[in-house]
Amino acid sequence: MITRAGWGTLAASVLLYAVAAPLGYQQAGALSIGGIVAVGAGLLWTLRRPRLEVRREVTPVKVARGEAAIAMLRVTNRGRWRRDALEAHDTCRDTAIVVAVPPLARNSTGTVSYRLPTRRRGETPVGPLRLDRADPFGLARRTTSYGQADLLLVRPRTVPLEPLNSGRQRHLDGSASRSPSGTITFNGVRDYVIGDDLRHIHWRSTARTGTLMVKELEDVSLPYTTTILDTRAESYGDDDEFELAVDAAASVAWSASRRRFPVRLLTGAGELLSVKGGGEESEEVLDRLALVERTADAETPMDSVRRAGSGGALVLVTGARTALTGVASVRRRFDQVVCVWVGASSGDRPPLVPGVTVIEIGELAELAAAWPR
């Protein structure tokens, strides 16, 4: 395509020719024709597309916010002739990264690696590689894309936290009961799947529906954590405060899940996920929280608390001080309640809410230091 300089040269040449030709100025006419020819030559210069094969590898494909992620490009010259060094651009979300491609002989491959920006959480598309080919005078330019776009998932940062004490049956001597007797509770019914214990078939529901139904049993002796993340746009002063809130909620849910304790995670858009705990499910917690955004129409934390049910521990992460006092009314529904308030420190002590542990943090490391033990 013709650049601004090319269009300017073309317009000036046409105008010069229109003025010079009627007056018989041959030199000016020749100059205007030269300008038009230069623009045409520039278009021909950029018409030829370099034959390159581009493969990209992003390592790792999932990374915590702020940690290092590397992209490695393998560029192969499939043309007939040697290709001189090129300056290409790879895109990572809204950031353009300059990639210096080394000189390549015919059918040879060059490798280029560079660091990807990981400051912003979310699904980050990387690529495709763009090569801008311009003529020596900058009158014409052609942009060509090579390869496919890859995805880098930037997840929240986390700090390890101890699971909150809730739901575990304890004796007077402080020991916890691990006997299944009295800790398995009926939680509902669901459709039978191959492999279910036939002793758990709920015959009354089976007779009513005509389909085999089995009882869902839940071990209430395990610490159960309900984490609520306030995603209202007005609850946070800027994006950094919201990112810190997501990091805090991720730390709570991830720490409990990786120890194989059940976790339920809710946001202003509803329930994000509910897991029984384990290595794979703790990774799913981070994957889902990587895509959470704050919105203007998100529901209030108290609406989420009402949907959360009761029992176990409740952790509310918010940037609004007004949301802290609302949980006092539901304190008796949970074994333990913790409110994490995110924001710049005002110098005042956090508001005292009876029966609720309030933690004020300005950075993620403060959460681990103030977390109940």
N, C-alpha and C positions, 0 to 999 in steps of 0.2 A: 504494500500500500504506500501511497505518497505521504511523506511527512509534512509537517508545517513548513519546513524550509523548502521542500519540493513544491508545495502549493504556492508559496510566495514567489519562488523562482519562475514557476509556470505563469502565474498571473502577471508578474513584471515583464516577462518576455512577450506575452501576448499584447500587453498594453504598449510596450515599446515598439513592437512591430506595427501595431495599428497607427501609431503616431508617425513613425519613421518612413513607412512605405509610401504614403501619399506625398511626402515632402522630398522623397528621393534620397534619403540618407542611407546609403548602402551599408556603411559600417555598422550603424545602429541596427539595421535589419539583420545583418549577419550575426550580430551579438544576440539578438532576440531568438534567432533560429538556433544558435548554439545553446541557449538556455533550455529551449524545448527539447533539443536532442539530449542534453545532459540528464533531464528528468527521465526521458525514455530509456537512456542507457542505465540509469539507476534501477528502473523497474526490471530490465533484463538481467541486471546483476543479481538481484534478489529472487529472480524467478526459480533458479535452481535450488532444490531442497537437498540439504545434506542427508545422506543415507546413514542414519545412526540407529543402533539398537540399544535401548536403555532398559536396564533392570535395576530396581531399587530394593534394598533390604533395610527395614527399620528394626533396630534392636535397642531395648526390648519393645514389644508392641503395646505393653501396658506399663505405665510408669507413674509414680507418685508426683504430685505437683512440685516443681522445682528441682526434681532429680534429672540426671543426665539421660538423654536419648540420642542415639546416633543413627544417621541415615548413611548407607553406603551405596554409591552408584557405580554400576559397571556399564561403561559406555563402549560399544563396539562399532568400529567404522566398517560399514558394508559397501562403501563406495569403491570406485575403481582407482582412486588416487589417494595419496597421502593427505590427511586433513590436519591443518595447522591448529594451534591451540585456540580454544573457543571459550567465550564467557557466556555461560547460560544462567538461568534463574530457576530455582525450585521454590515453590510456594508452600508455606506451612501456615494454614488458616489465612490470616491477613498479613503475614510477614513474607517478604521476598528475600530469598537467600541467594547470594551470588555464588555460583559454582564454577571454578576454573577447570575446564576440561583440558587435559594435556594433549600434545600433538599425538596423532594416531596414524600409524601406517595402515595399509589396506588389510582388512580382516583382523586387526589387532584390537585388544581391549585395554582400556585404562580404568583405573579405580580411583574414585574420589569419595572421601568421607567427610562429614560435617555434623555439627551438633544442632539439634532441633530445639526450638524454644518450647519450654514446658511450663511457663508461668501461669497460663490459663488452663483451667480444668475443663474437660469435655472431650468429645470425639473430634480429633484434629486431622483433617485430610492433608496428606503430604503429596505434592505433585499435581499434575504431571510436570516434567521438566520442559521449560520453555527456552527456545533458542531464538534470539533476535539477530537476524542477518540484515546488515545495512550496507549501502554502497559507500565508497570512500568519502563522498561529499555529504552524506546524510540526507540525500534527497528522497530516498525510498527505503522502506524497512519492511521486513517480513518476519512474523513471529510464527514459529512452528512448535507444536507440542509433541513430546516423545514419551512413550511409556504410559503406564497406568498410575492412577492415584492410589496411595496406600493410606491406611488409617492408623493413627497413633491415639491410644486412649490414655488421656491424662487423668489420673484418679486423685482423690483427696489424700492429703498427708494424714498420717496416724501416729499416735503415741500409745504404747501398751498401757492398759488400765486394768485394775483388779475388778472382777465382776462384783456387783453389789450384792450384799447378803439379802436374799429374799426367797421365800418359798421353801427353803430347806428346813426340814424338821430337826430341831435341836433338843438335846437332853439338858438337864440341869448342870451336868458336868462339862458342858460345852461341846461335846461330841455330836456329830451329825448322823442322823439315821440314814443308812443306806439300804435298809430292808425294803423290798417292794411292797410289803404288806402295809396297806393304808395309804400309799403314796400314788397309786394308779387311780385316776379319776376319769369317769366317762365324760367325753368332750363332744360327742355327736355321732352321726352315722354317715357312711359314704358307700358308694358302689363297691361290690366285691371285685377284686382283681386276682388273677392266678397267683398263688403263693400265700394268700392270706390264711391265717389260722381259722379252721372251721369252727373252733370253739368260740370265736368272737362274732359269729353271725347273729345279727339282731333279727330274731324270727318275727317279731311283731311288725317291724317295718317291712320285712320281706313279704309277709302276707298282705300288707296293705298296698304295696307298690307292684307286687308281682316280679320283682327283681331282687336278686340276692344283695342284701345290705349287711355291712359289717360295722361293729362299733369302733369308733376312734377313741383310743385311750391315751391319756396324757399323764406323764410323771410329774406331779406337782412338787416333788422334792427338789427339782432342779431350779436354780435361780433363773427366773424369767424376767427379761428386761424389755420394756417398751420404751423406745426412743422416739421423740417427737421433734422434728426440725421445723422451725417457723420459717416459711418461705414467702412471707408477705414482703413486698418491695419496700414499704414504708418502715419496716422494722430495723433496717440497716442504713447507716449513713453513706456507705459506698460499697463497691464490689469487694474490696479487701475484707471488710467486716463480714460479709456474707460468706466469702471463701473460708474464713476462719471458723464460722459457724458450721459449715459443711465438714470441715476437718474435725471439729469437736464431735459432731454426731457420728462421723465415720469411726472415730477412735472408740467411742462407747460401744457401738454395735459390732464392730470388727473384733474388739478385744473379747467380748462375751461369746461371740460365735466361734472364734478360733479355739476356745476352750470347750467347745461342744455344748454350750448352753443355748437354749432357745431365745430368739430375738425377734421382736416385731418392730418395724420401722415405718413411721408415718410422717407425711409432709402435708403442706397446705392443699395439695391436690388429692389427698387420700392415702390409702395404704400403699407403701412402696414395695415392701416385701415382708414375708414372714418365714423364718427359717428355724430349723431345729438345732442348728449348730454343726460345725465341722469345717474341715479345711476348704473344700470346694465352695461351701455356702458362705464362708467368710470372705472369699474372693468375690462372690456375687454381690455381697454388700457393697464393696468398693466400686464394682462395675456399675451398679445401679445409681449410687450416689454421684458418680462421675458426670451424670447427665442431668442432675437436678438444677433447676433455675428458679430464681425468685420471680414472682408474678404479682400483678396488682390485684388480681381476683382470687388470691389464695385465701382459704378459710383461716379463722383465728385458731391459735393453739388450744383454746378451750373447746372448740368444736372437735378437734382431733382427740382431746382427752376424753370427751364423752364417747367417742367411737372406740377408744382403746379398751373399754371393758374395765376389769379390775383384777387385782392380784399382781404379785411380783413387784419389781421396781420400775419406777417411772423416771425418765430423764428428759427434761425439756431443754432444748437449745434455742435461744432467741437473742435478738438484739434489742428488744423492747422491754423496758423496765415495767411497763404496765402489765405485761403478760406474767410477771412473776407472782403477783398477788392473787391471780385468778386460780392458781393450783391449790391454794390453801383449802378451798371448799371440797376438793376431792382427795385430800390427804389420807383420809381413813380408808379409801378404797385400795390403797397400795401399801406394801410393807415398808417401802422406802421411796422418798421423792427427792430428786436432785434437779435444781435449775441451774443451767450454765448460761450466764449472761455475757454476751460478746460485745465489746466496744471499747473505745478509748476511755481510760480511767479518768473519772471526774474528780478524784480525790476524796469523794464521799464513800462511806461504807455501804455495801450492798444492803438493800432493804431486808429487814428481818421478817421472815414468814414462819409462823409457828409450825413446827414439824417438818420443815422443808430445808434442805441443805442448799445454800445459794453460793455459787462459785462465779467470781468475776474474772474474766481473762482478757488480756490484750494480745496474747500470743499463745501458740499451742503448747509450748513447754510449761506454761503456768497451769494448764489443766492437769497434767500428770502430778505436779507438785501439790495441788490443792485437792486432789481426788480423795474421797473417803476410803479409809482402809479398815 
